[in-house]
Amino acid sequence: MFLVSLIYTSEMTGSMDFMDILEVSRARNEREGITGVLLFCNNNVVQCLEGSRETVNNTYARIVQDKRHQNPLLVDYRILSTRLFSEWSMGYVPESSITQPTLLKYSVSQDFEPRLLSGESCLRMLAELTRKVSTV
Ligand SMILES: Cc1cc2nc3c(=O)[nH]c(=O)nc-3n(C[C@H](O)[C@H](O)[C@H](O)COP(=O)(O)O)c2cc1C
């Protein structure tokens, strides 16, 4: 069984209890060998899931049914040789650490438009943001 990573973006349907989502996600991901990172910005969600193909696919299928967000868009799906977020059962990037210089580095403007990012840019941006923050 080999490693894959999946990135999607979606839109929040209302005000989300981030801490509740993180708590449930971390407990379940730890049991299932999933690592990754989650961020919320301008009502958008961006999440990366890493783990076995079967587990990542099943987790994504469950997450997209969740009524707390809508319009999921699969941004990247790839085979991995090494996890990028191995330290996080689900890392969290607070909105305050998503700066305009970082956005400009990975996209055509300094606006946060995850639907316009390539999979590679999105993955690299998540990796940079996660390195910068000490997650809660
Ligand atoms: C934005 C978002 C991200 C989520 N991330 C995860 C996750 O990484 N892992 C996970 O198990 N559940 C995650 N969830 C929660 C799932 O949608 C689901 O509520 C949870 O896994 C419990 O599923 P169950 O009630 O079928 O057991 C996330 C939900 C949302 C809205």
The ligand as an ORCA input file, in Angstrom:
! r2SCAN-3c Opt
* xyz 0 1
  C     -13.569     21.276      6.532
  C     -13.687     19.918      7.163
  C     -12.559     19.119      7.315
  C     -12.636     17.853      7.897
  N     -11.517     17.075      8.011
  C     -11.598     15.817      8.501
  C     -10.461     14.977      8.570
  O      -9.337     15.347      8.222
  N     -10.637     13.725      9.070
  C     -11.845     13.255      9.495
  O     -11.925     12.109      9.920
  N     -12.939     14.051      9.464
  C     -12.845     15.310      8.984
  N     -13.956     16.124      8.956
  C     -15.185     15.661      9.613
  C     -15.956     14.695      8.760
  O     -16.699     15.412      7.786
  C     -16.898     13.864      9.658
  O     -17.772     14.721     10.349
  C     -16.126     13.055     10.678
  O     -15.098     12.341     10.059
  C     -17.030     12.062     11.426
  O     -17.645     11.214     10.513
  P     -18.741     10.176     10.983
  O     -19.791     10.956     11.690
  O     -19.223      9.513      9.719
  O     -18.030      9.222     11.903
  C     -13.892     17.383      8.369
  C     -15.032     18.190      8.218
  C     -14.936     19.443      7.632
  C     -16.150     20.295      7.483
*
